[in-house]
């Protein structure tokens, strides 16, 4: 396993887990040129746990159920990998949001809100 470099750690990038192409496009339109949005549908696509650490945060679609299970994703991130990367959730109903809170997801937004607040998170995590 190659050690992460400082240059890799300083890259401004985040993960987006959704199979919704329209949501991917709406969020991509909010991402400035000095940031990279990496859209995935499986944590395996992001790499091993130490590679996931190189991303500033994870946007997770709670309406997804056919391609991946959001509850499995948060449990893998928090309980198996023991990562404290910020997990910002969007969509979903009250039941899944409660389950995600118990599994230590960080924030919850509607589908419309996440598009609006993404620039604020990019600014906050832009160090």
BAVOBA-67057 format. One record per atom (N, C-alpha, C, O): residue in one letter; x, y, z. Coordinates in steps of 0.05 Angstrom, whole numbers, plus 5000, padded with zeros to 4 digits. Atoms other than C-alpha are relative to their C-alpha. Layout:
<rs>
aXYZ
...
</rs>
This chain:
<rs>
x501749775000
x500050005000
x501850255000
x503550285017
x498449755002
x503050674979
x499050205021
x496650225026
x500649804980
x503351215031
x498850254986
x499850334965
x501149765012
x499051825017
x502150235001
x503550255021
x498149785000
x503052434998
x498750255009
x496250275010
x501149744992
x502153145022
x498550124977
x496450244980
x501449895024
x500353354951
x497349874996
x495450014989
x502650145003
x494852824949
x498050105021
x495750145016
x501749914978
x492153065016
x499050284996
x496950355005
x500849725005
x491953784994
x498150044977
x497050264973
x501949985022
x487753644933
x497250055011
x496349935030
x502749934992
x480853954940
x498049824985
x497449864961
x501950185012
x476053384926
x498249875020
x498849855044
x502050134982
x469953044954
x498749784984
x498849774960
x501450235012
x465952414942
x497050064999
x495950185017
x502949995003
x458852394917
x499049724995
x499849604975
x501250265004
x454951744925
x497150034992
x495450085009
x502850005010
x448751744881
x500149874972
x502149894958
x500350105027
x446251394819
x498350184984
x497850144960
x501849815013
x441851984802
x501650204983
x503050374993
x498449845019
x444852304740
x499350305001
x501050474999
x500949724998
x440652944747
x501250135025
x502050365023
x498849894976
x443253044818
x503050034996
x504150235005
x497249975005
x450352914796
x500550264984
x502450414990
x499749765017
x449553454742
x499550255016
x501050455013
x500649764984
x446353954790
x502250075019
x502950305023
x497849954981
x451853864841
x502650084985
x504050264994
x497649945016
x457353874788
x500050294991
x502150424989
x500249725009
x454854554765
x500850195022
x501450425017
x499349834977
x456354824835
x503049985007
x504050135024
x497250054992
x463554574837
x501950174983
x501950164959
x498149835014
x468955084820
x502349844988
x502749614995
x497850145015
x474954914776
x502249895019
x503549705011
x497950094982
x479654834836
x499149775018
x500649705037
x501150224985
x475354274865
x499549774981
x499049814957
x500750245015
x474153554841
x497849855014
x498149795038
x502150174989
x467653184852
x500449724988
x500449694963
x499750275009
x468552434848
x497449855006
x496849795029
x502550144997
x461952084835
x500449705000
x501749594982
x499750294997
x461551364858
x497349885008
x495450025016
x502450144991
x456250844872
x500849775019
x499149615028
x499050204982
x460650394915
x502550115014
x504150255001
x497549914986
x465950544968
x502549884988
x504650004989
x497750135013
x470450054932
x501250184977
x503650174972
x499149825021
x470850564875
x501850225010
x503450334995
x498449794988
x473951064922
x502749905010
x504650055015
x497550124991
x479450584943
x499849895028
x497649865040
x499950104972
x481650315010
x499450235019
x499250465011
x500849804980
x480050675075
x502050235001
x501350465005
x498049794999
x486651055073
x499850194976
x500650424977
x500449835023
x484851325004
x497550175004
x497450404994
x502549854994
x477851535027
x500750245018
x499550455017
x499249794982
x481351955081
x501150254984
x501150474996
x499049785016
x484252385025
x497850194990
x498550414980
x502249835009
x477352665008
x499150175023
x499250095047
x500749814979
x474753265046
x497349935013
x497049975037
x502650094989
x467552995055
x498649824980
x499549794957
x501650185016
x462352515028
x497150104999
x495950145020
x502849945004
x455552705000
x498649744994
x499449594976
x501350265002
x450852115008
x497050024995
x495650155010
x502850005009
x444152014973
x498449805016
x498849565013
x501650184983
x439151725023
x497649894985
x496249714995
x502250115016
x433951604968
x500849764984
x499249624972
x499050235016
x438351074936
x499449745015
x499749725039
x500550274988
x436350354948
x500649784981
x500949554989
x499550215020
x437549984883
x502949944995
x503749714992
x497250035007
x444950104872
x501749955025
x503649795025
x498650044975
x447450154944
x498050065023
x496050195019
x501649954976
x444550175015
x501550225016
x503750165027
x498649794985
x446250845049
x500749925029
x502750015039
x499450084972
x445850525118
x502549825000
x504149845018
x497650165002
x451050005097
x502550184996
x504650135007
x497849825005
x455450575071
x500950145026
x503350135032
x499249854975
x455350975136
x501149815021
x503049875035
x498950204980
x456450345178
x502849924992
x504549885009
x497350075009
x462350155135
x502050235006
x504250185017
x498249774996
x465350855139
x500650045030
x502950075038
x499749944972
x464250945214
x500949765017
x502749785034
x499550234982
x464550235244
x502149814990
x503649705006
x498050175011
x468849835197
x502650144995
x504850065004
x497649845007
x473750365171
x500850195023
x503150285024
x499549824978
x473150795234
x500950284991
x502650405003
x499349745012
x473451435192
x498250225011
x495950175016
x501549774991
x471252115215
x499750214978
x499450454984
x500549825022
x470552415146
x497150105003
x495349955011
x502749894998
x464452875144
x498249864980
x498949834957
x501950135017
x458352525116
x497550175000
x496050195020
x502349825004
x453053005089
x498049854983
x498549784960
x502150165013
x446552655071
x497950194988
x497450414997
x502249865012
x441052885025
x497849814992
x498349584985
x502350175006
x434052625011
x499349835023
x500149875046
x500850194979
x430952055049
x497650105016
x496950345016
x502249934983
x425152045097
x501050005029
x503349955035
x499249974972
x425152135173
x501149745011
x502949755028
x499150264990
x426151385186
x503049954993
x504649885010
x497250055008
x432551325146
x501950215012
x504250155019
x498349804987
x435151985173
x500549945029
x502849975038
x499550094972
x434151735244
x502049785002
x503749785019
x498150225001
x437851095227
x502850104994
x504850015005
x497449895007
x443451495196
x501150175023
x503650165027
x499149854976
x443851945258
x501249805020
x503349855032
x499050204981
x444651325301
x502749884991
x504349805007
x497550105011
x450251105255
x502150224996
x504250174984
x498149774999
x453651795262
x500450144974
x502750234968
x499849825023
x452152145197
x499950295011
x498950335033
x499649744989
x453552885204
x497850214995
x496950345014
x502049795007
x448453325168
x498049884981
x498549694967
x502250105017
x441853235131
x498750244986
x498250444997
x501249795017
x438953645074
x498049874980
x498149634975
x501850095022
x433353595023
x501750004975
x503950104974
x498650015026
x435353464951
x500550284990
x502750344978
x499649725009
x434354204935
x502050155017
x503750305007
x498249864981
x438054444997
x502949934995
x504750114996
x497150085003
x444454044983
x501350154977
x503650224978
x499049855023
x445254384916
x500650295009
x502750415000
x499749724991
x444555064950
x502350035021
x503750235020
x498049984979
x449154925010
x502749894992
x504749955006
x497450115008
x454654564972
x502250214998
x504450165007
x497949795001
x458455214956
x501050085028
x503450155031
x499249934973
x458555365031
x502049795011
x504049865024
x498250214991
x461754695046
x502650004985
x504749954997
x497549985015
x466754774990
x501850235011
x504250215012
x498549784988
x468755445021
x501149925027
x503449985033
x499250094973
x469055145091
x502349804999
x504249825015
x498050215003
x473254555069
x502250074980
x503849904972
x498249915020
x477454965021
x502950055010
x504550164994
x497349954989
x483655005066
x502049874982
x504449894987
</rs>
